[in-house]
């Protein structure tokens, strides 16, 4: 008898976009395709980073993506097509604890 597959693990992923239009397009695609249950678009972030040998400071929109660990590679593949940056940020942290009701909702609203 095969063992049951492990239950999906919720996580939160972060990315940034240069503007609200790009952020909205990516958020709607991820939620619409079932890759994320929710994507918060947080305007007004300022990112300071090193790029091509220089320190750069830019205004950005932060994306907070509520998803599952097993969907992160699919999100990365969508970023390759949707995200305008040459090197888009996609960092993921596991959700170790949270409201059982919310986490149930998150898992129910991402693709199986």
MODELLER restraints for C-alpha pairs under 7 A, 6 or more apart:
rsr = mdl.restraints
at = mdl.atoms
rsr.add(forms.Gaussian(group=physical.xy_distance, feature=features.Distance(at['CA:8:A'], at['CA:68:A']), mean=6.36, stdev=0.5))
rsr.add(forms.Gaussian(group=physical.xy_distance, feature=features.Distance(at['CA:8:A'], at['CA:70:A']), mean=6.88, stdev=0.5))
rsr.add(forms.Gaussian(group=physical.xy_distance, feature=features.Distance(at['CA:9:A'], at['CA:68:A']), mean=5.46, stdev=0.5))
rsr.add(forms.Gaussian(group=physical.xy_distance, feature=features.Distance(at['CA:9:A'], at['CA:69:A']), mean=5.65, stdev=0.5))
rsr.add(forms.Gaussian(group=physical.xy_distance, feature=features.Distance(at['CA:10:A'], at['CA:67:A']), mean=5.84, stdev=0.5))
rsr.add(forms.Gaussian(group=physical.xy_distance, feature=features.Distance(at['CA:10:A'], at['CA:68:A']), mean=4.28, stdev=0.5))
rsr.add(forms.Gaussian(group=physical.xy_distance, feature=features.Distance(at['CA:10:A'], at['CA:69:A']), mean=6.12, stdev=0.5))
rsr.add(forms.Gaussian(group=physical.xy_distance, feature=features.Distance(at['CA:10:A'], at['CA:94:A']), mean=6.36, stdev=0.5))
rsr.add(forms.Gaussian(group=physical.xy_distance, feature=features.Distance(at['CA:10:A'], at['CA:95:A']), mean=5.62, stdev=0.5))
rsr.add(forms.Gaussian(group=physical.xy_distance, feature=features.Distance(at['CA:10:A'], at['CA:107:A']), mean=6.86, stdev=0.5))
rsr.add(forms.Gaussian(group=physical.xy_distance, feature=features.Distance(at['CA:11:A'], at['CA:66:A']), mean=6.18, stdev=0.5))
rsr.add(forms.Gaussian(group=physical.xy_distance, feature=features.Distance(at['CA:11:A'], at['CA:67:A']), mean=5.46, stdev=0.5))
rsr.add(forms.Gaussian(group=physical.xy_distance, feature=features.Distance(at['CA:11:A'], at['CA:68:A']), mean=5.19, stdev=0.5))
rsr.add(forms.Gaussian(group=physical.xy_distance, feature=features.Distance(at['CA:11:A'], at['CA:69:A']), mean=5.82, stdev=0.5))
rsr.add(forms.Gaussian(group=physical.xy_distance, feature=features.Distance(at['CA:11:A'], at['CA:92:A']), mean=6.71, stdev=0.5))
rsr.add(forms.Gaussian(group=physical.xy_distance, feature=features.Distance(at['CA:11:A'], at['CA:93:A']), mean=5.64, stdev=0.5))
rsr.add(forms.Gaussian(group=physical.xy_distance, feature=features.Distance(at['CA:11:A'], at['CA:94:A']), mean=4.24, stdev=0.5))
rsr.add(forms.Gaussian(group=physical.xy_distance, feature=features.Distance(at['CA:11:A'], at['CA:95:A']), mean=4.77, stdev=0.5))
rsr.add(forms.Gaussian(group=physical.xy_distance, feature=features.Distance(at['CA:12:A'], at['CA:64:A']), mean=6.74, stdev=0.5))
rsr.add(forms.Gaussian(group=physical.xy_distance, feature=features.Distance(at['CA:12:A'], at['CA:65:A']), mean=5.46, stdev=0.5))
rsr.add(forms.Gaussian(group=physical.xy_distance, feature=features.Distance(at['CA:12:A'], at['CA:66:A']), mean=4.71, stdev=0.5))
rsr.add(forms.Gaussian(group=physical.xy_distance, feature=features.Distance(at['CA:12:A'], at['CA:67:A']), mean=6.03, stdev=0.5))
rsr.add(forms.Gaussian(group=physical.xy_distance, feature=features.Distance(at['CA:12:A'], at['CA:92:A']), mean=5.73, stdev=0.5))
rsr.add(forms.Gaussian(group=physical.xy_distance, feature=features.Distance(at['CA:12:A'], at['CA:93:A']), mean=5.46, stdev=0.5))
rsr.add(forms.Gaussian(group=physical.xy_distance, feature=features.Distance(at['CA:12:A'], at['CA:94:A']), mean=6.39, stdev=0.5))
rsr.add(forms.Gaussian(group=physical.xy_distance, feature=features.Distance(at['CA:12:A'], at['CA:95:A']), mean=6.70, stdev=0.5))
rsr.add(forms.Gaussian(group=physical.xy_distance, feature=features.Distance(at['CA:13:A'], at['CA:64:A']), mean=5.97, stdev=0.5))
rsr.add(forms.Gaussian(group=physical.xy_distance, feature=features.Distance(at['CA:13:A'], at['CA:65:A']), mean=4.89, stdev=0.5))
rsr.add(forms.Gaussian(group=physical.xy_distance, feature=features.Distance(at['CA:13:A'], at['CA:66:A']), mean=6.55, stdev=0.5))
rsr.add(forms.Gaussian(group=physical.xy_distance, feature=features.Distance(at['CA:13:A'], at['CA:90:A']), mean=6.45, stdev=0.5))
rsr.add(forms.Gaussian(group=physical.xy_distance, feature=features.Distance(at['CA:13:A'], at['CA:91:A']), mean=5.43, stdev=0.5))
rsr.add(forms.Gaussian(group=physical.xy_distance, feature=features.Distance(at['CA:13:A'], at['CA:92:A']), mean=4.12, stdev=0.5))
rsr.add(forms.Gaussian(group=physical.xy_distance, feature=features.Distance(at['CA:13:A'], at['CA:93:A']), mean=6.25, stdev=0.5))
rsr.add(forms.Gaussian(group=physical.xy_distance, feature=features.Distance(at['CA:14:A'], at['CA:63:A']), mean=5.59, stdev=0.5))
rsr.add(forms.Gaussian(group=physical.xy_distance, feature=features.Distance(at['CA:14:A'], at['CA:64:A']), mean=4.96, stdev=0.5))
rsr.add(forms.Gaussian(group=physical.xy_distance, feature=features.Distance(at['CA:14:A'], at['CA:65:A']), mean=6.07, stdev=0.5))
rsr.add(forms.Gaussian(group=physical.xy_distance, feature=features.Distance(at['CA:14:A'], at['CA:90:A']), mean=5.63, stdev=0.5))
rsr.add(forms.Gaussian(group=physical.xy_distance, feature=features.Distance(at['CA:14:A'], at['CA:91:A']), mean=5.37, stdev=0.5))
rsr.add(forms.Gaussian(group=physical.xy_distance, feature=features.Distance(at['CA:14:A'], at['CA:92:A']), mean=6.40, stdev=0.5))
rsr.add(forms.Gaussian(group=physical.xy_distance, feature=features.Distance(at['CA:15:A'], at['CA:62:A']), mean=6.01, stdev=0.5))
rsr.add(forms.Gaussian(group=physical.xy_distance, feature=features.Distance(at['CA:15:A'], at['CA:63:A']), mean=5.03, stdev=0.5))
rsr.add(forms.Gaussian(group=physical.xy_distance, feature=features.Distance(at['CA:15:A'], at['CA:64:A']), mean=6.87, stdev=0.5))
rsr.add(forms.Gaussian(group=physical.xy_distance, feature=features.Distance(at['CA:15:A'], at['CA:89:A']), mean=4.88, stdev=0.5))
rsr.add(forms.Gaussian(group=physical.xy_distance, feature=features.Distance(at['CA:15:A'], at['CA:90:A']), mean=5.09, stdev=0.5))
rsr.add(forms.Gaussian(group=physical.xy_distance, feature=features.Distance(at['CA:15:A'], at['CA:91:A']), mean=6.93, stdev=0.5))
rsr.add(forms.Gaussian(group=physical.xy_distance, feature=features.Distance(at['CA:16:A'], at['CA:60:A']), mean=6.16, stdev=0.5))
rsr.add(forms.Gaussian(group=physical.xy_distance, feature=features.Distance(at['CA:16:A'], at['CA:61:A']), mean=5.46, stdev=0.5))
rsr.add(forms.Gaussian(group=physical.xy_distance, feature=features.Distance(at['CA:16:A'], at['CA:62:A']), mean=4.50, stdev=0.5))
rsr.add(forms.Gaussian(group=physical.xy_distance, feature=features.Distance(at['CA:16:A'], at['CA:63:A']), mean=5.55, stdev=0.5))
rsr.add(forms.Gaussian(group=physical.xy_distance, feature=features.Distance(at['CA:16:A'], at['CA:89:A']), mean=6.49, stdev=0.5))
rsr.add(forms.Gaussian(group=physical.xy_distance, feature=features.Distance(at['CA:17:A'], at['CA:23:A']), mean=5.63, stdev=0.5))
rsr.add(forms.Gaussian(group=physical.xy_distance, feature=features.Distance(at['CA:17:A'], at['CA:60:A']), mean=5.52, stdev=0.5))
rsr.add(forms.Gaussian(group=physical.xy_distance, feature=features.Distance(at['CA:17:A'], at['CA:61:A']), mean=5.16, stdev=0.5))
rsr.add(forms.Gaussian(group=physical.xy_distance, feature=features.Distance(at['CA:17:A'], at['CA:62:A']), mean=6.62, stdev=0.5))
rsr.add(forms.Gaussian(group=physical.xy_distance, feature=features.Distance(at['CA:18:A'], at['CA:59:A']), mean=6.88, stdev=0.5))
rsr.add(forms.Gaussian(group=physical.xy_distance, feature=features.Distance(at['CA:18:A'], at['CA:60:A']), mean=4.71, stdev=0.5))
rsr.add(forms.Gaussian(group=physical.xy_distance, feature=features.Distance(at['CA:18:A'], at['CA:61:A']), mean=6.22, stdev=0.5))
rsr.add(forms.Gaussian(group=physical.xy_distance, feature=features.Distance(at['CA:19:A'], at['CA:60:A']), mean=6.14, stdev=0.5))
rsr.add(forms.Gaussian(group=physical.xy_distance, feature=features.Distance(at['CA:19:A'], at['CA:61:A']), mean=5.98, stdev=0.5))
rsr.add(forms.Gaussian(group=physical.xy_distance, feature=features.Distance(at['CA:20:A'], at['CA:61:A']), mean=6.40, stdev=0.5))
rsr.add(forms.Gaussian(group=physical.xy_distance, feature=features.Distance(at['CA:23:A'], at['CA:41:A']), mean=6.58, stdev=0.5))
rsr.add(forms.Gaussian(group=physical.xy_distance, feature=features.Distance(at['CA:23:A'], at['CA:61:A']), mean=6.71, stdev=0.5))
rsr.add(forms.Gaussian(group=physical.xy_distance, feature=features.Distance(at['CA:26:A'], at['CA:82:A']), mean=6.52, stdev=0.5))
rsr.add(forms.Gaussian(group=physical.xy_distance, feature=features.Distance(at['CA:27:A'], at['CA:39:A']), mean=5.53, stdev=0.5))
rsr.add(forms.Gaussian(group=physical.xy_distance, feature=features.Distance(at['CA:30:A'], at['CA:36:A']), mean=5.40, stdev=0.5))
rsr.add(forms.Gaussian(group=physical.xy_distance, feature=features.Distance(at['CA:31:A'], at['CA:37:A']), mean=5.74, stdev=0.5))
rsr.add(forms.Gaussian(group=physical.xy_distance, feature=features.Distance(at['CA:31:A'], at['CA:38:A']), mean=6.23, stdev=0.5))
rsr.add(forms.Gaussian(group=physical.xy_distance, feature=features.Distance(at['CA:34:A'], at['CA:109:A']), mean=6.67, stdev=0.5))
rsr.add(forms.Gaussian(group=physical.xy_distance, feature=features.Distance(at['CA:34:A'], at['CA:110:A']), mean=4.64, stdev=0.5))
rsr.add(forms.Gaussian(group=physical.xy_distance, feature=features.Distance(at['CA:34:A'], at['CA:111:A']), mean=4.88, stdev=0.5))
rsr.add(forms.Gaussian(group=physical.xy_distance, feature=features.Distance(at['CA:35:A'], at['CA:67:A']), mean=6.60, stdev=0.5))
rsr.add(forms.Gaussian(group=physical.xy_distance, feature=features.Distance(at['CA:35:A'], at['CA:71:A']), mean=6.26, stdev=0.5))
rsr.add(forms.Gaussian(group=physical.xy_distance, feature=features.Distance(at['CA:35:A'], at['CA:75:A']), mean=6.60, stdev=0.5))
rsr.add(forms.Gaussian(group=physical.xy_distance, feature=features.Distance(at['CA:35:A'], at['CA:110:A']), mean=5.58, stdev=0.5))
rsr.add(forms.Gaussian(group=physical.xy_distance, feature=features.Distance(at['CA:35:A'], at['CA:111:A']), mean=6.27, stdev=0.5))
rsr.add(forms.Gaussian(group=physical.xy_distance, feature=features.Distance(at['CA:36:A'], at['CA:65:A']), mean=6.41, stdev=0.5))
rsr.add(forms.Gaussian(group=physical.xy_distance, feature=features.Distance(at['CA:36:A'], at['CA:66:A']), mean=5.61, stdev=0.5))
rsr.add(forms.Gaussian(group=physical.xy_distance, feature=features.Distance(at['CA:36:A'], at['CA:67:A']), mean=4.56, stdev=0.5))
rsr.add(forms.Gaussian(group=physical.xy_distance, feature=features.Distance(at['CA:36:A'], at['CA:110:A']), mean=5.59, stdev=0.5))
rsr.add(forms.Gaussian(group=physical.xy_distance, feature=features.Distance(at['CA:37:A'], at['CA:66:A']), mean=5.77, stdev=0.5))
rsr.add(forms.Gaussian(group=physical.xy_distance, feature=features.Distance(at['CA:37:A'], at['CA:67:A']), mean=5.97, stdev=0.5))
rsr.add(forms.Gaussian(group=physical.xy_distance, feature=features.Distance(at['CA:37:A'], at['CA:106:A']), mean=5.35, stdev=0.5))
rsr.add(forms.Gaussian(group=physical.xy_distance, feature=features.Distance(at['CA:37:A'], at['CA:109:A']), mean=5.01, stdev=0.5))
rsr.add(forms.Gaussian(group=physical.xy_distance, feature=features.Distance(at['CA:37:A'], at['CA:110:A']), mean=5.45, stdev=0.5))
rsr.add(forms.Gaussian(group=physical.xy_distance, feature=features.Distance(at['CA:38:A'], at['CA:65:A']), mean=6.12, stdev=0.5))
rsr.add(forms.Gaussian(group=physical.xy_distance, feature=features.Distance(at['CA:38:A'], at['CA:66:A']), mean=5.32, stdev=0.5))
rsr.add(forms.Gaussian(group=physical.xy_distance, feature=features.Distance(at['CA:39:A'], at['CA:63:A']), mean=6.34, stdev=0.5))
rsr.add(forms.Gaussian(group=physical.xy_distance, feature=features.Distance(at['CA:39:A'], at['CA:64:A']), mean=5.43, stdev=0.5))
rsr.add(forms.Gaussian(group=physical.xy_distance, feature=features.Distance(at['CA:39:A'], at['CA:65:A']), mean=4.46, stdev=0.5))
rsr.add(forms.Gaussian(group=physical.xy_distance, feature=features.Distance(at['CA:39:A'], at['CA:66:A']), mean=6.19, stdev=0.5))
rsr.add(forms.Gaussian(group=physical.xy_distance, feature=features.Distance(at['CA:40:A'], at['CA:63:A']), mean=5.62, stdev=0.5))
rsr.add(forms.Gaussian(group=physical.xy_distance, feature=features.Distance(at['CA:40:A'], at['CA:64:A']), mean=4.98, stdev=0.5))
rsr.add(forms.Gaussian(group=physical.xy_distance, feature=features.Distance(at['CA:40:A'], at['CA:65:A']), mean=6.57, stdev=0.5))
rsr.add(forms.Gaussian(group=physical.xy_distance, feature=features.Distance(at['CA:41:A'], at['CA:61:A']), mean=6.37, stdev=0.5))
rsr.add(forms.Gaussian(group=physical.xy_distance, feature=features.Distance(at['CA:41:A'], at['CA:62:A']), mean=5.82, stdev=0.5))
rsr.add(forms.Gaussian(group=physical.xy_distance, feature=features.Distance(at['CA:41:A'], at['CA:63:A']), mean=4.93, stdev=0.5))
rsr.add(forms.Gaussian(group=physical.xy_distance, feature=features.Distance(at['CA:41:A'], at['CA:64:A']), mean=6.72, stdev=0.5))
rsr.add(forms.Gaussian(group=physical.xy_distance, feature=features.Distance(at['CA:42:A'], at['CA:61:A']), mean=5.43, stdev=0.5))
rsr.add(forms.Gaussian(group=physical.xy_distance, feature=features.Distance(at['CA:42:A'], at['CA:62:A']), mean=4.91, stdev=0.5))
rsr.add(forms.Gaussian(group=physical.xy_distance, feature=features.Distance(at['CA:42:A'], at['CA:63:A']), mean=6.36, stdev=0.5))
rsr.add(forms.Gaussian(group=physical.xy_distance, feature=features.Distance(at['CA:43:A'], at['CA:60:A']), mean=6.67, stdev=0.5))
rsr.add(forms.Gaussian(group=physical.xy_distance, feature=features.Distance(at['CA:43:A'], at['CA:61:A']), mean=4.38, stdev=0.5))
rsr.add(forms.Gaussian(group=physical.xy_distance, feature=features.Distance(at['CA:43:A'], at['CA:62:A']), mean=6.35, stdev=0.5))
rsr.add(forms.Gaussian(group=physical.xy_distance, feature=features.Distance(at['CA:44:A'], at['CA:59:A']), mean=6.43, stdev=0.5))
rsr.add(forms.Gaussian(group=physical.xy_distance, feature=features.Distance(at['CA:44:A'], at['CA:60:A']), mean=6.33, stdev=0.5))
rsr.add(forms.Gaussian(group=physical.xy_distance, feature=features.Distance(at['CA:44:A'], at['CA:61:A']), mean=6.19, stdev=0.5))
rsr.add(forms.Gaussian(group=physical.xy_distance, feature=features.Distance(at['CA:45:A'], at['CA:59:A']), mean=5.76, stdev=0.5))
rsr.add(forms.Gaussian(group=physical.xy_distance, feature=features.Distance(at['CA:45:A'], at['CA:60:A']), mean=5.13, stdev=0.5))
rsr.add(forms.Gaussian(group=physical.xy_distance, feature=features.Distance(at['CA:45:A'], at['CA:61:A']), mean=5.77, stdev=0.5))
rsr.add(forms.Gaussian(group=physical.xy_distance, feature=features.Distance(at['CA:45:A'], at['CA:62:A']), mean=6.29, stdev=0.5))
rsr.add(forms.Gaussian(group=physical.xy_distance, feature=features.Distance(at['CA:46:A'], at['CA:57:A']), mean=6.80, stdev=0.5))
rsr.add(forms.Gaussian(group=physical.xy_distance, feature=features.Distance(at['CA:46:A'], at['CA:58:A']), mean=5.66, stdev=0.5))
rsr.add(forms.Gaussian(group=physical.xy_distance, feature=features.Distance(at['CA:46:A'], at['CA:59:A']), mean=4.52, stdev=0.5))
rsr.add(forms.Gaussian(group=physical.xy_distance, feature=features.Distance(at['CA:46:A'], at['CA:60:A']), mean=5.90, stdev=0.5))
rsr.add(forms.Gaussian(group=physical.xy_distance, feature=features.Distance(at['CA:47:A'], at['CA:57:A']), mean=5.57, stdev=0.5))
rsr.add(forms.Gaussian(group=physical.xy_distance, feature=features.Distance(at['CA:47:A'], at['CA:58:A']), mean=5.43, stdev=0.5))
rsr.add(forms.Gaussian(group=physical.xy_distance, feature=features.Distance(at['CA:47:A'], at['CA:59:A']), mean=6.33, stdev=0.5))
rsr.add(forms.Gaussian(group=physical.xy_distance, feature=features.Distance(at['CA:47:A'], at['CA:60:A']), mean=6.80, stdev=0.5))
rsr.add(forms.Gaussian(group=physical.xy_distance, feature=features.Distance(at['CA:48:A'], at['CA:55:A']), mean=6.91, stdev=0.5))
rsr.add(forms.Gaussian(group=physical.xy_distance, feature=features.Distance(at['CA:48:A'], at['CA:56:A']), mean=5.60, stdev=0.5))
rsr.add(forms.Gaussian(group=physical.xy_distance, feature=features.Distance(at['CA:48:A'], at['CA:57:A']), mean=4.34, stdev=0.5))
rsr.add(forms.Gaussian(group=physical.xy_distance, feature=features.Distance(at['CA:48:A'], at['CA:58:A']), mean=6.64, stdev=0.5))
rsr.add(forms.Gaussian(group=physical.xy_distance, feature=features.Distance(at['CA:49:A'], at['CA:55:A']), mean=5.61, stdev=0.5))
rsr.add(forms.Gaussian(group=physical.xy_distance, feature=features.Distance(at['CA:49:A'], at['CA:56:A']), mean=5.44, stdev=0.5))
rsr.add(forms.Gaussian(group=physical.xy_distance, feature=features.Distance(at['CA:49:A'], at['CA:57:A']), mean=6.56, stdev=0.5))
rsr.add(forms.Gaussian(group=physical.xy_distance, feature=features.Distance(at['CA:50:A'], at['CA:56:A']), mean=6.00, stdev=0.5))
rsr.add(forms.Gaussian(group=physical.xy_distance, feature=features.Distance(at['CA:67:A'], at['CA:106:A']), mean=6.85, stdev=0.5))
rsr.add(forms.Gaussian(group=physical.xy_distance, feature=features.Distance(at['CA:67:A'], at['CA:110:A']), mean=6.76, stdev=0.5))
